[in-house]
């Protein structure tokens, strides 16, 4: 019986360490990718407010992906979690449809500078 608990503890220990490594490396990569995207946008002379906004959105999305990957490594079924995130995003998108259209219009005006 004691061997069974040791094997189980080793298995979960490896999973936890792997999940932590995925989380730490994933956040590090998310920061690097976000930084590269921001620098590229700044070189293209895009408005600083838009650079900041899009960088924050990208970083948030990448961190969500990293957290889901880490949770999956722990053995948790993430299909329900992903479905709930998708449904929540759809509900928020539909409820803010007019505001999001205005936001998209503002982004296009900032990027294209038609005036």
C-alpha positions as YAML, in Angstrom:
chain: A
units: angstrom
residues:
- id: 1
  name: UNK
  ca: [0.00, 0.00, 0.00]
- id: 2
  name: UNK
  ca: [2.85, 2.36, 0.78]
- id: 3
  name: UNK
  ca: [4.37, 1.84, -2.70]
- id: 4
  name: UNK
  ca: [1.07, 2.78, -4.30]
- id: 5
  name: UNK
  ca: [1.03, 6.15, -2.52]
- id: 6
  name: UNK
  ca: [4.67, 6.81, -3.40]
- id: 7
  name: UNK
  ca: [4.01, 6.14, -7.09]
- id: 8
  name: UNK
  ca: [0.90, 8.31, -7.01]
- id: 9
  name: UNK
  ca: [2.82, 11.10, -5.26]
- id: 10
  name: UNK
  ca: [5.62, 10.89, -7.82]
- id: 11
  name: UNK
  ca: [3.13, 10.98, -10.69]
- id: 12
  name: UNK
  ca: [1.30, 14.04, -9.34]
- id: 13
  name: UNK
  ca: [4.59, 15.68, -8.39]
- id: 14
  name: UNK
  ca: [5.85, 15.38, -11.94]
- id: 15
  name: UNK
  ca: [2.55, 16.74, -13.28]
- id: 16
  name: UNK
  ca: [2.64, 19.72, -10.92]
- id: 17
  name: UNK
  ca: [6.26, 20.53, -11.76]
- id: 18
  name: UNK
  ca: [5.53, 20.21, -15.49]
- id: 19
  name: UNK
  ca: [2.47, 22.46, -15.15]
- id: 20
  name: UNK
  ca: [4.54, 25.06, -13.29]
- id: 21
  name: UNK
  ca: [7.23, 24.93, -15.98]
- id: 22
  name: UNK
  ca: [4.58, 25.35, -18.69]
- id: 23
  name: UNK
  ca: [3.12, 28.32, -16.82]
- id: 24
  name: UNK
  ca: [6.45, 30.05, -16.16]
- id: 25
  name: UNK
  ca: [7.86, 29.49, -19.66]
- id: 26
  name: UNK
  ca: [4.50, 30.36, -21.21]
- id: 27
  name: UNK
  ca: [4.25, 33.69, -19.38]
- id: 28
  name: UNK
  ca: [7.85, 34.46, -20.35]
- id: 29
  name: UNK
  ca: [7.11, 33.68, -24.01]
- id: 30
  name: UNK
  ca: [3.89, 35.72, -23.84]
- id: 31
  name: UNK
  ca: [5.88, 38.74, -22.61]
- id: 32
  name: UNK
  ca: [8.46, 38.29, -25.37]
- id: 33
  name: UNK
  ca: [5.83, 37.90, -28.11]
- id: 34
  name: UNK
  ca: [3.87, 40.88, -26.82]
- id: 35
  name: UNK
  ca: [7.03, 42.96, -26.68]
- id: 36
  name: UNK
  ca: [7.94, 42.02, -30.26]
- id: 37
  name: UNK
  ca: [4.47, 42.89, -31.50]
- id: 38
  name: UNK
  ca: [4.55, 46.23, -29.69]
- id: 39
  name: UNK
  ca: [7.98, 47.09, -31.10]
- id: 40
  name: UNK
  ca: [6.85, 46.16, -34.60]
- id: 41
  name: UNK
  ca: [3.75, 48.33, -34.26]
- id: 42
  name: UNK
  ca: [5.83, 51.23, -32.92]
- id: 43
  name: UNK
  ca: [8.21, 50.94, -35.90]
- id: 44
  name: UNK
  ca: [5.16, 51.20, -38.18]
- id: 45
  name: UNK
  ca: [4.33, 54.47, -36.37]
- id: 46
  name: UNK
  ca: [0.96, 53.26, -35.11]
- id: 47
  name: UNK
  ca: [-0.73, 55.38, -32.43]
- id: 48
  name: UNK
  ca: [0.66, 54.60, -28.95]
- id: 49
  name: UNK
  ca: [-2.81, 54.09, -27.48]
- id: 50
  name: UNK
  ca: [-3.55, 51.42, -30.09]
- id: 51
  name: UNK
  ca: [-0.16, 49.79, -29.50]
- id: 52
  name: UNK
  ca: [-0.84, 49.60, -25.77]
- id: 53
  name: UNK
  ca: [-4.40, 48.32, -26.21]
- id: 54
  name: UNK
  ca: [-3.53, 45.61, -28.74]
- id: 55
  name: UNK
  ca: [-0.49, 44.56, -26.70]
- id: 56
  name: UNK
  ca: [-2.61, 44.14, -23.59]
- id: 57
  name: UNK
  ca: [-5.27, 42.15, -25.46]
- id: 58
  name: UNK
  ca: [-2.61, 39.89, -27.01]
- id: 59
  name: UNK
  ca: [-0.91, 39.32, -23.64]
- id: 60
  name: UNK
  ca: [-4.24, 38.46, -21.97]
- id: 61
  name: UNK
  ca: [-5.10, 35.98, -24.76]
- id: 62
  name: UNK
  ca: [-1.67, 34.31, -24.56]
- id: 63
  name: UNK
  ca: [-1.86, 34.02, -20.76]
- id: 64
  name: UNK
  ca: [-5.29, 32.38, -21.02]
- id: 65
  name: UNK
  ca: [-3.85, 29.84, -23.49]
- id: 66
  name: UNK
  ca: [-0.91, 29.17, -21.15]
- id: 67
  name: UNK
  ca: [-3.17, 28.70, -18.12]
- id: 68
  name: UNK
  ca: [-5.40, 26.27, -20.03]
- id: 69
  name: UNK
  ca: [-2.30, 24.32, -21.16]
- id: 70
  name: UNK
  ca: [-1.00, 24.16, -17.57]
- id: 71
  name: UNK
  ca: [-4.38, 23.02, -16.23]
- id: 72
  name: UNK
  ca: [-4.56, 20.38, -18.95]
- id: 73
  name: UNK
  ca: [-1.15, 19.08, -17.87]
- id: 74
  name: UNK
  ca: [-2.52, 18.58, -14.36]
- id: 75
  name: UNK
  ca: [-5.07, 16.16, -15.77]
- id: 76
  name: UNK
  ca: [-8.13, 18.40, -15.55]
- id: 77
  name: UNK
  ca: [-10.59, 18.14, -18.44]
- id: 78
  name: UNK
  ca: [-10.56, 21.57, -20.03]
- id: 79
  name: UNK
  ca: [-13.20, 21.07, -22.70]
- id: 80
  name: UNK
  ca: [-15.90, 22.42, -20.39]
- id: 81
  name: UNK
  ca: [-13.69, 25.37, -19.40]
- id: 82
  name: UNK
  ca: [-12.96, 26.23, -23.03]
- id: 83
  name: UNK
  ca: [-16.66, 25.91, -23.91]
- id: 84
  name: UNK
  ca: [-17.58, 28.26, -21.07]
- id: 85
  name: UNK
  ca: [-14.94, 30.80, -22.16]
- id: 86
  name: UNK
  ca: [-16.30, 30.63, -25.70]
- id: 87
  name: UNK
  ca: [-19.90, 31.03, -24.59]
- id: 88
  name: UNK
  ca: [-18.99, 33.92, -22.31]
- id: 89
  name: UNK
  ca: [-17.06, 35.62, -25.10]
- id: 90
  name: UNK
  ca: [-20.01, 35.19, -27.45]
- id: 91
  name: UNK
  ca: [-22.44, 36.61, -24.89]
- id: 92
  name: UNK
  ca: [-20.20, 39.60, -24.17]
- id: 93
  name: UNK
  ca: [-19.64, 40.16, -27.89]
- id: 94
  name: UNK
  ca: [-23.35, 40.14, -28.63]
- id: 95
  name: UNK
  ca: [-24.23, 42.39, -25.72]
- id: 96
  name: UNK
  ca: [-21.53, 44.91, -26.64]
- id: 97
  name: UNK
  ca: [-22.10, 44.69, -30.38]
- id: 98
  name: UNK
  ca: [-22.62, 48.42, -30.90]
- id: 99
  name: UNK
  ca: [-19.73, 49.42, -28.65]
- id: 100
  name: UNK
  ca: [-17.40, 46.94, -30.34]
- id: 101
  name: UNK
  ca: [-18.38, 48.32, -33.74]
- id: 102
  name: UNK
  ca: [-17.51, 51.81, -32.52]
- id: 103
  name: UNK
  ca: [-14.22, 50.52, -31.13]
- id: 104
  name: UNK
  ca: [-13.36, 48.88, -34.46]
- id: 105
  name: UNK
  ca: [-14.25, 52.09, -36.28]
- id: 106
  name: UNK
  ca: [-12.02, 54.09, -33.96]
- id: 107
  name: UNK
  ca: [-9.14, 51.66, -34.49]
- id: 108
  name: UNK
  ca: [-9.52, 51.94, -38.26]
- id: 109
  name: UNK
  ca: [-9.56, 55.74, -38.07]
- id: 110
  name: UNK
  ca: [-6.41, 55.71, -35.95]
- id: 111
  name: UNK
  ca: [-4.61, 53.31, -38.30]
- id: 112
  name: UNK
  ca: [-5.72, 54.72, -41.65]
- id: 113
  name: UNK
  ca: [-5.83, 58.42, -40.61]
- id: 114
  name: UNK
  ca: [-8.28, 59.47, -43.31]
- id: 115
  name: UNK
  ca: [-8.58, 63.01, -41.91]
...
